[in-house]
Amino acid sequence: DADVTQTPRNRITKTGKRIMLECSQTKGHDRMYWYRQDPGLGLRLIYYSFDVKDINKGEISDGYSVSRQAQAKFSLSLESAIPNQTALYFCATSDLTGGGYEQYFGPGTRLTVT
Amino acid sequence: GENVEQHPSTLSVQEGDSAVIKCTYSDSASNYFPWYKQELGKRPQLIIDIRSNVGEKKDQRIAVTLNKTAKHFSLHITETQPEDSAVYFCAASKGGANSKLTFGKGITLSVRP
């Protein structure tokens, strides 16, 4: 089945370390997104990309960067991790073909910064 | 930008009863309103959505209603079952080529057996 995958699924890292979270999709979608989920705060958009050459900041992009290596791959980097970046991170994809706006989420990466 | 609010943050109902979850949005240009369900330890998944040219949409036990004048929309679940227990997120978007979703903070629904 066409899907959205994320690696790693769990990661514990120390303050100041650089870390990369990876997202891959086999849905053939052009649009990809990175969200973080914190208890009581819902899903907040970090970065999004509408195609390989397009990168846009979301509402909470400070401290993060992204790379869209190919249509199917969208990576999120924390250049110098800090404890308040401890959260559950989701990648999502969507496609406007046919007028649909549904976003398909990956399984999530649980990141802990100590 | 768009601001989406959900109230209450938690809701507990008896199995078989109905549940109603409400959301408000701030941007009158928003025209697409999805609801996502996230079961414990799982990814969010779309369960129903509505566009601004429609006032109500139903899919079996779930329905969504939209009041554009008041800028609020609601998720209705009838005959609740334990498997309806989850976190529900509403969202809003202006739609179109450059659309992105703004999510509410989520509500935790508990269905008591």
Interface residues (C-beta under 8 A of the other chain):
Chain A: Y33 Y35 G40 L41 G42 L43 R44 L45 Y48 F50 G58 E59 F90 L96 Y101 E102 Q103 F105 G106 P107 G108
Chain B: G1 Q6 S9 Y32 P34 K42 R43 P44 Q45 L46 D49 F89 S93 G95 A97 N98 S99 K100 L101 T102 F103 G104 K105 G106
